Amino acid sequence: FSLLTPARPANPSLPRPSLEEVLGTPSAEEFFMRSGVEEAEAQAFYAGFFAAVEQGERQSVAELLHYPGVVTTAEGSFRVESAGEFLPYYDTIFTDGLWDSMIQNQYTMARADLFTNDGMIGAAGGAIWFAPLEDGLTIFTVQNDEGWSFRQDAPSGVEKG
């Protein structure tokens, strides 16, 4: 352990690899194996979601979320059963900070930086998570940079129903 002391902080002038350089980009087969979804299908779904958010199509965005869900804001946590019940919270969750995260991880309108973990697909640097259900892809989690969120109201893990 004497080689490790004294600990020195990292030199900020040295180049740091990006997360993509460290983890590598998964092949189409790896993406499918990790998520159960073809990457092209995931990209198309997320591109539609991205466009709906950009165009302010609140109802369309709300309908892409998985219900029941829990909305967490500064006022507390609230169970929502439907898109209609979610809409009053829309502006609390879909903030400029969330939009900035979405834009930073969007290569083109049709292609985003998507990644997979435990059967789910992450976007916007992990602010948005979606996964397949029997009737298609749905969004399970949206969290903005203020910490307010929409999450599926279920035990841990993805509940496929």
Disulfide bonds with the S-S distance in Angstrom:
none
